[in-house]
Amino acid sequence: MVADGGVDLEHFEPRSFEEIRSILMQLTMTLAVAEEACQFEHRDLHWGNLLIVRDGTEAVQYRLRDVDITVQAAGVRVTLIDFTLSRLVTSEGEVAFCDLSLDPEIFNGPKGDIQAETYRRMRKATGGDWQRHVPGTNTLWLHYLADVVLAHKLPAACGRDAKSALRGFRKDAMASQAAAELVWHELFSGQWTGDAA
């Protein structure tokens, strides 16, 4: 039996800035943990590959760099899906990846379309070497998701400060080299606690 991961971000309607911040925080933390654990890159994290369920979850637990971390969930839980284009190192030390150069159509989307631009930015970041570990591809998708949220998913009640915080995260995601760097972003200030084991 497979647990219900919820609906994708495209069809999810956030009710508050707190839900949006929690979604981005959970996603950032998940990517950071996976980067550290197995040099993971999702490489296709558009809004259809991020599931959200509103289930009353108060907190989500992570372990990053030997620190137990508790993230405030604002009643929502996030699940990543579709790892077809992903890259990681297996427990045997093998690199598992999809050679995107074999599918040039993925890079031919319309100019100015944020998803199409993200694929092209990934190609530039990797230099076309899809086996290489470039965790900055994860931050490119975080930039994309912040952009999508700002353009399509902000509840009417979100004020100027919330929008400014999201724009700051979007900008900083573009400049970051790994999701782990963004865990410390001011957008997430006070949203998580950590205890060393």
NUMI-800597 format. One record per residue: residue number from 1; x, y, z of N, C-alpha, C in turn. Coordinates in nm, 2 decimals. Each point is the difference from the previous one (the first is absolute). Example, Ala and Ser with C-alpha at 12.3 -4.5 7.8 and 13.67 -1.06 7.14 Angstrom:
BEGIN
   pos      n.X      n.Y      n.Z     ca.X     ca.Y     ca.Z      c.X      c.Y      c.Z
     1     1.32    -0.57     0.78    -0.09     0.12     0.00     0.09     0.12     0.00
     2    -0.04     0.11    -0.07     0.09     0.11     0.00    -0.08     0.11     0.08
END
This chain:
BEGIN
   pos      n.X      n.Y      n.Z     ca.X     ca.Y     ca.Z      c.X      c.Y      c.Z
     1     0.08    -0.12     0.00    -0.08     0.12     0.00     0.09     0.13     0.00
     2    -0.04     0.09    -0.08     0.08     0.13    -0.01    -0.08     0.11     0.07
     3     0.07     0.08     0.09    -0.06     0.10     0.07    -0.05     0.11    -0.10
     4    -0.10     0.07     0.04    -0.05     0.11    -0.08     0.09     0.12     0.02
     5     0.07     0.04    -0.11     0.09     0.12     0.01    -0.06     0.13    -0.02
     6    -0.13     0.00    -0.03    -0.07     0.13    -0.02    -0.02     0.03    -0.14
     7    -0.01     0.13    -0.03    -0.02     0.05    -0.13     0.13     0.08    -0.04
     8     0.03     0.01    -0.13     0.11     0.07    -0.04    -0.01     0.15     0.02
     9     0.11     0.07     0.01     0.00     0.15     0.02    -0.09     0.07    -0.10
    10     0.00    -0.04    -0.12    -0.08     0.06    -0.10    -0.14     0.01     0.04
    11    -0.05    -0.10     0.06    -0.15    -0.01     0.04    -0.02     0.03     0.14
    12     0.10     0.02     0.08    -0.02     0.03     0.15    -0.02     0.15     0.01
    13    -0.09     0.04     0.09    -0.03     0.14     0.02     0.04     0.03     0.15
    14     0.12     0.07     0.01     0.05     0.03     0.14    -0.10     0.10     0.06
    15    -0.02    -0.01     0.13    -0.09     0.08     0.08     0.07     0.12     0.07
    16     0.13    -0.02     0.01     0.07     0.10     0.08     0.15     0.01    -0.04
    17     0.06     0.11     0.03     0.15     0.01    -0.02     0.07    -0.11     0.08
    18    -0.05    -0.03     0.12     0.07    -0.11     0.08     0.00    -0.13    -0.07
    19    -0.11    -0.03    -0.07     0.00    -0.13    -0.08     0.11     0.01    -0.11
    20     0.00     0.11    -0.07     0.10     0.02    -0.11     0.14    -0.01     0.06
    21     0.03     0.06     0.11     0.13     0.00     0.06     0.04    -0.14     0.04
    22    -0.10    -0.07     0.06     0.03    -0.14     0.04     0.03    -0.09    -0.12
    23    -0.08     0.02    -0.11     0.02    -0.09    -0.12     0.15     0.03    -0.05
    24     0.04     0.12    -0.01     0.14     0.03    -0.05     0.10    -0.05     0.10
    25    -0.03     0.01     0.13     0.10    -0.04     0.11     0.01    -0.15    -0.01
    26    -0.11    -0.08     0.00     0.01    -0.14    -0.01     0.07    -0.05    -0.13
    27    -0.03     0.07    -0.11     0.07    -0.04    -0.12     0.15     0.03     0.01
    28     0.04     0.11     0.05     0.14     0.04     0.01     0.07    -0.10     0.09
    29    -0.06    -0.03     0.11     0.06    -0.09     0.10     0.01    -0.14    -0.06
    30    -0.10    -0.05    -0.07     0.00    -0.13    -0.06     0.12    -0.01    -0.11
    31     0.01     0.10    -0.08     0.11     0.01    -0.10     0.14     0.00     0.07
    32     0.01     0.08     0.11     0.13     0.02     0.07     0.04    -0.14     0.06
    33    -0.10    -0.07     0.06     0.04    -0.13     0.06     0.04    -0.10    -0.11
    34    -0.08     0.00    -0.11     0.04    -0.09    -0.11     0.13     0.04    -0.07
    35     0.03     0.12    -0.01     0.13     0.04    -0.05     0.11    -0.05     0.08
    36    -0.01     0.01     0.13     0.10    -0.05     0.09     0.01    -0.15     0.01
    37    -0.12    -0.07    -0.01     0.00    -0.14     0.01     0.05    -0.08    -0.12
    38    -0.03     0.05    -0.12     0.03    -0.07    -0.12     0.03     0.08    -0.12
    39     0.04     0.13     0.02     0.03     0.09    -0.11    -0.12     0.01    -0.10
    40    -0.12     0.01     0.06    -0.12     0.00    -0.07    -0.03     0.13    -0.07
    41    -0.05    -0.01    -0.13    -0.06     0.11    -0.07    -0.13    -0.05    -0.06
    42    -0.11     0.08     0.02    -0.12    -0.05    -0.06    -0.01     0.03    -0.15
    43     0.04     0.12    -0.04     0.01     0.04    -0.14    -0.13     0.01    -0.08
    44    -0.11    -0.02     0.06    -0.13     0.02    -0.07    -0.11     0.04     0.10
    45     0.03     0.09     0.09    -0.09     0.03     0.11    -0.10     0.11    -0.03
    46    -0.07    -0.02    -0.11    -0.11     0.10    -0.03    -0.12    -0.02     0.09
    47    -0.10     0.09    -0.01    -0.10    -0.01     0.10    -0.09    -0.12    -0.01
    48     0.01    -0.08    -0.10    -0.07    -0.12    -0.01     0.06    -0.12     0.08
    49     0.13     0.02     0.03     0.08    -0.10     0.07     0.02     0.03     0.15
    50    -0.09     0.08     0.05     0.01     0.04     0.14    -0.14    -0.02     0.06
    51    -0.02    -0.10     0.08    -0.14    -0.03     0.05    -0.01     0.06     0.14
    52    -0.12     0.05     0.03    -0.03     0.06     0.13    -0.13    -0.05     0.05
    53     0.00    -0.04     0.13    -0.12    -0.04     0.07    -0.02     0.09     0.12
    54    -0.12     0.05     0.01    -0.04     0.08     0.12    -0.06    -0.10     0.10
    55     0.08    -0.05     0.10    -0.04    -0.10     0.09     0.02     0.04     0.15
    56     0.03     0.12     0.03     0.01     0.05     0.13     0.14    -0.03     0.06
    57     0.09    -0.05    -0.08     0.14    -0.03     0.05     0.05     0.13     0.07
    58     0.05    -0.01     0.12     0.06     0.11     0.08     0.15     0.02    -0.03
    59     0.07    -0.12    -0.01     0.14     0.01    -0.02     0.05    -0.12    -0.08
    60     0.11     0.02    -0.07     0.07    -0.11    -0.08     0.14    -0.01     0.05
    61     0.05    -0.12     0.01     0.13    -0.03     0.05     0.10    -0.03    -0.11
    62     0.12     0.06     0.01     0.11    -0.03    -0.09     0.13    -0.02     0.07
    63     0.10    -0.06    -0.06     0.13    -0.01     0.06     0.10     0.05    -0.11
    64     0.07     0.10     0.03     0.09     0.06    -0.09     0.14     0.03     0.07
    65     0.10    -0.06    -0.05     0.14     0.02     0.06     0.00    -0.04     0.14
    66    -0.06    -0.11     0.04    -0.01    -0.06     0.13    -0.07     0.09     0.10
    67    -0.09     0.08    -0.05    -0.09     0.09     0.08    -0.14    -0.04    -0.02
    68    -0.08    -0.03     0.10    -0.14    -0.02    -0.01    -0.07     0.13    -0.01
    69    -0.08     0.02    -0.10    -0.06     0.13    -0.03    -0.15    -0.02    -0.01
    70    -0.07     0.09     0.07    -0.15     0.00     0.00    -0.05     0.12    -0.07
    71    -0.08    -0.02    -0.11    -0.05     0.11    -0.08    -0.15     0.02     0.03
    72    -0.04     0.12     0.02    -0.14     0.03     0.02    -0.07    -0.02    -0.14
    73    -0.11    -0.07     0.01    -0.07    -0.05    -0.13    -0.12     0.08    -0.03
    74    -0.05     0.08     0.08    -0.12     0.09    -0.03    -0.12    -0.09    -0.05
    75    -0.01    -0.12     0.04    -0.11    -0.09    -0.04     0.01    -0.07    -0.13
    76     0.12     0.02    -0.07     0.02    -0.06    -0.13     0.12    -0.09     0.00
    77    -0.01    -0.10    -0.09     0.12    -0.09    -0.02     0.03    -0.01    -0.15
    78     0.13     0.00    -0.03     0.05     0.00    -0.13     0.07    -0.13    -0.04
    79    -0.03    -0.04    -0.13     0.06    -0.12    -0.05     0.05     0.02    -0.14
    80     0.13    -0.03    -0.03     0.05     0.01    -0.13    -0.03    -0.13    -0.08
    81    -0.03     0.01    -0.13    -0.02    -0.12    -0.08     0.07     0.01    -0.13
    82     0.00    -0.10    -0.08     0.05    -0.01    -0.14     0.15     0.03     0.00
    83     0.08    -0.11     0.02     0.14     0.01     0.01     0.07    -0.04    -0.14
    84    -0.08     0.00    -0.10     0.05    -0.05    -0.13     0.13     0.07    -0.05
    85     0.01     0.13     0.02     0.12     0.08    -0.04     0.10     0.02     0.11
    86    -0.02    -0.06     0.11     0.08     0.03     0.12     0.14    -0.06    -0.02
    87     0.09     0.05     0.09     0.14    -0.05     0.01     0.03    -0.02     0.14
    88     0.07    -0.11     0.03     0.05    -0.04     0.14     0.11    -0.10    -0.01
    89     0.06    -0.02     0.12     0.10    -0.10     0.01    -0.06    -0.11     0.09
    90     0.00    -0.13    -0.05    -0.06    -0.11     0.06     0.08    -0.04     0.12
    91    -0.05    -0.09     0.09     0.07    -0.05     0.11     0.13    -0.08    -0.04
    92     0.00    -0.05    -0.13     0.12    -0.07    -0.05     0.10     0.10    -0.06
    93    -0.03     0.13     0.00     0.09     0.10    -0.05    -0.01     0.02    -0.15
    94    -0.11    -0.05    -0.06    -0.02     0.02    -0.14    -0.08     0.13    -0.02
    95     0.03     0.07    -0.11    -0.08     0.12    -0.03    -0.12    -0.04    -0.09
    96    -0.12     0.03     0.05    -0.12    -0.03    -0.08    -0.05     0.14    -0.05
    97    -0.02     0.01    -0.13    -0.04     0.13    -0.05    -0.07    -0.02    -0.14
    98    -0.07     0.10    -0.04    -0.06     0.00    -0.13     0.08     0.10    -0.09
    99     0.05    -0.05    -0.11     0.07     0.09    -0.09    -0.10     0.08    -0.08
   100    -0.02     0.12     0.04    -0.10     0.09    -0.06     0.05     0.04    -0.14
   101     0.12    -0.01    -0.03     0.05     0.03    -0.14    -0.07    -0.09    -0.10
   102    -0.05    -0.11     0.04    -0.07    -0.10    -0.09    -0.14     0.05    -0.03
   103    -0.05     0.10     0.07    -0.13     0.05    -0.02     0.00     0.15    -0.02
   104     0.06     0.05    -0.12     0.01     0.14    -0.02    -0.13     0.08     0.00
   105    -0.11    -0.06    -0.02    -0.13     0.07     0.00    -0.03     0.06     0.13
   106     0.05    -0.05     0.11    -0.02     0.05     0.13     0.05     0.15     0.02
   107     0.09     0.03    -0.09     0.07     0.14     0.01    -0.06     0.10    -0.10
   108    -0.10    -0.05    -0.07    -0.06     0.08    -0.11    -0.13     0.08     0.03
   109    -0.03     0.01     0.13    -0.12     0.06     0.04     0.00     0.15    -0.03
   110    -0.11     0.07     0.01    -0.01     0.14    -0.04     0.09     0.09     0.09
   111     0.06     0.10    -0.07     0.08     0.10     0.08    -0.08     0.07     0.09
   112     0.05     0.02     0.12    -0.08     0.08     0.10    -0.08    -0.09     0.09
   113    -0.03    -0.13    -0.04    -0.08    -0.09     0.08     0.10    -0.05     0.11
   114    -0.04     0.02     0.13     0.09    -0.03     0.11     0.04    -0.15     0.00
   115    -0.09    -0.09    -0.03     0.04    -0.14     0.00     0.10    -0.03    -0.11
   116    -0.03     0.05    -0.12     0.10    -0.02    -0.11     0.13     0.06     0.03
   117     0.00     0.12     0.06     0.13     0.07     0.03     0.07    -0.08     0.11
   118    -0.07    -0.07     0.09     0.07    -0.07     0.10     0.07    -0.12    -0.06
   119    -0.06    -0.07    -0.09     0.08    -0.11    -0.07     0.12     0.05    -0.07
   120    -0.01     0.12    -0.06     0.12     0.06    -0.07     0.11     0.04     0.10
   121    -0.05     0.06     0.11     0.10     0.04     0.11     0.07    -0.13     0.05
   122    -0.07    -0.11     0.02     0.06    -0.12     0.04     0.11    -0.05    -0.09
   123    -0.03     0.01    -0.13     0.09    -0.04    -0.10     0.13     0.08     0.01
   124    -0.02     0.13     0.02     0.12     0.09     0.01     0.07    -0.03     0.13
   125    -0.07    -0.02     0.11     0.07    -0.03     0.13     0.08    -0.13    -0.01
   126    -0.05    -0.10    -0.07     0.07    -0.13     0.00     0.10     0.00    -0.11
   127     0.00     0.09    -0.09     0.09     0.00    -0.12    -0.03    -0.11    -0.09
   128    -0.13    -0.06     0.01    -0.04    -0.11    -0.08     0.06    -0.13     0.05
   129     0.07    -0.01     0.11     0.05    -0.12     0.06    -0.10    -0.04     0.11
   130    -0.10    -0.08    -0.04    -0.11    -0.04     0.09     0.04    -0.10     0.11
   131     0.11    -0.06    -0.01     0.05    -0.09     0.10     0.06     0.08     0.12
   132     0.05     0.12    -0.03     0.07     0.08     0.10    -0.10     0.05     0.11
   133     0.05     0.00     0.12    -0.09     0.05     0.12     0.01     0.16     0.00
   134    -0.12     0.06    -0.03    -0.01     0.14     0.00    -0.13     0.04     0.09
   135     0.01     0.00     0.13    -0.11     0.02     0.08    -0.08     0.13    -0.02
   136     0.07     0.10    -0.07    -0.06     0.12    -0.04    -0.13    -0.02    -0.09
   137    -0.01    -0.12    -0.06    -0.12    -0.03    -0.08    -0.12     0.00     0.09
   138     0.02    -0.05     0.12    -0.11     0.01     0.10    -0.05     0.14     0.03
   139     0.10     0.09     0.01    -0.04     0.14     0.04    -0.06     0.07    -0.12
   140     0.03    -0.05    -0.12    -0.07     0.06    -0.12    -0.15    -0.04     0.00
   141    -0.03    -0.12     0.05    -0.14    -0.04     0.01    -0.06     0.07     0.12
   142     0.07     0.03     0.11    -0.06     0.08     0.11    -0.03     0.14    -0.05
   143     0.09     0.06    -0.08    -0.03     0.13    -0.07    -0.13    -0.01    -0.08
   144    -0.01    -0.10    -0.08    -0.12    -0.02    -0.08    -0.12    -0.01     0.08
   145     0.00    -0.08     0.11    -0.12    -0.02     0.08    -0.04     0.13     0.08
   146     0.10     0.08     0.04    -0.03     0.13     0.06    -0.06     0.09    -0.10
   147     0.05    -0.01    -0.12    -0.06     0.08    -0.11    -0.14    -0.04    -0.03
   148    -0.03    -0.13     0.00    -0.14    -0.05    -0.03    -0.09     0.05     0.11
   149     0.05    -0.01     0.13    -0.08     0.04     0.11    -0.04     0.14    -0.01
   150     0.10     0.09    -0.03    -0.02     0.14    -0.01    -0.10     0.03    -0.11
   151     0.01    -0.07    -0.11    -0.08     0.03    -0.12    -0.14    -0.06     0.01
   152    -0.02    -0.11     0.07    -0.13    -0.07    -0.01    -0.06    -0.05     0.13
   153     0.08     0.00     0.11    -0.05    -0.07     0.12    -0.01     0.08     0.12
   154     0.01     0.13    -0.01     0.00     0.09     0.12    -0.15     0.02     0.05
   155    -0.03    -0.03     0.12    -0.14     0.03     0.05    -0.01     0.15     0.00
   156    -0.13     0.05    -0.02    -0.02     0.14     0.00     0.04     0.07     0.13
   157     0.00    -0.07     0.11     0.04     0.06     0.13     0.15     0.02     0.01
   158     0.08    -0.05    -0.09     0.15     0.02     0.01     0.03     0.15    -0.02
   159     0.07     0.06     0.10     0.03     0.14    -0.01     0.13     0.02    -0.06
   160     0.04     0.13     0.00     0.13     0.04    -0.07     0.12    -0.06     0.06
   161     0.00    -0.02     0.14     0.12    -0.06     0.06     0.02    -0.15    -0.04
   162    -0.12    -0.07    -0.01     0.01    -0.14    -0.05     0.05    -0.01    -0.14
   163    -0.05     0.09    -0.09     0.04     0.00    -0.14     0.15     0.03    -0.01
   164     0.04     0.10     0.08     0.14     0.04     0.00     0.09    -0.12     0.05
   165    -0.04    -0.07     0.10     0.08    -0.11     0.05     0.01    -0.11    -0.10
   166    -0.11    -0.03    -0.08     0.00    -0.10    -0.10     0.09     0.04    -0.12
   167     0.00     0.13    -0.03     0.08     0.05    -0.11     0.15    -0.01     0.04
   168     0.03     0.03     0.13     0.14    -0.02     0.05     0.05    -0.14    -0.01
   169    -0.09    -0.10     0.03     0.03    -0.14    -0.01     0.03    -0.04    -0.14
   170    -0.09     0.05    -0.09     0.01    -0.03    -0.14     0.14     0.05    -0.05
   171     0.03     0.12     0.03     0.13     0.06    -0.05     0.12    -0.08     0.06
   172    -0.01    -0.03     0.13     0.12    -0.07     0.06     0.01    -0.15    -0.04
   173    -0.12    -0.06    -0.04     0.01    -0.14    -0.05     0.08     0.00    -0.13
   174    -0.02     0.10    -0.08     0.07     0.01    -0.13     0.15     0.01     0.02
   175     0.04     0.06     0.11     0.15     0.02     0.02     0.06    -0.11     0.09
   176    -0.08    -0.09     0.05     0.05    -0.10     0.09     0.06    -0.12    -0.08
   177     0.09    -0.07     0.07     0.06    -0.12    -0.06    -0.05    -0.13     0.04
   178    -0.09     0.00     0.11    -0.06    -0.12     0.05    -0.12     0.03     0.09
   179    -0.09    -0.09     0.01    -0.12     0.03     0.08     0.04     0.01     0.15
   180     0.11    -0.06     0.04     0.04     0.01     0.14     0.04     0.14     0.04
   181     0.04     0.08    -0.10     0.03     0.14     0.03    -0.13     0.08     0.03
   182    -0.11    -0.04    -0.06    -0.13     0.07     0.02    -0.07    -0.03     0.12
   183     0.04    -0.11     0.07    -0.07    -0.04     0.13     0.01     0.12     0.10
   184     0.11     0.08    -0.01     0.02     0.11     0.09    -0.07     0.13    -0.05
   185    -0.07     0.00    -0.11    -0.06     0.12    -0.05    -0.09     0.07     0.09
   186     0.00     0.13     0.00    -0.09     0.08     0.09    -0.14    -0.03    -0.01
   187    -0.05    -0.05    -0.12    -0.14    -0.04    -0.02    -0.04    -0.10     0.11
   188     0.10    -0.09     0.03    -0.02    -0.11     0.10     0.03     0.03     0.14
   189     0.04     0.12     0.03     0.04     0.04     0.13    -0.11    -0.03     0.10
   190     0.04    -0.08     0.11    -0.09    -0.03     0.10    -0.10    -0.12    -0.03
   191     0.02    -0.06    -0.12    -0.09    -0.10    -0.05     0.06    -0.14     0.03
   192     0.12    -0.01     0.05     0.05    -0.13     0.03     0.10     0.00     0.12
   193     0.01    -0.11     0.07     0.10    -0.01     0.11     0.08    -0.13    -0.03
   194     0.12     0.01     0.06     0.09    -0.12    -0.02     0.07    -0.03     0.13
   195     0.03    -0.14     0.02     0.07    -0.05     0.11     0.10    -0.10    -0.04
   196     0.13     0.03     0.03     0.11    -0.09    -0.03    -0.02    -0.13     0.08
   197     0.03    -0.11    -0.06    -0.02    -0.13     0.07     0.12    -0.03     0.10
END
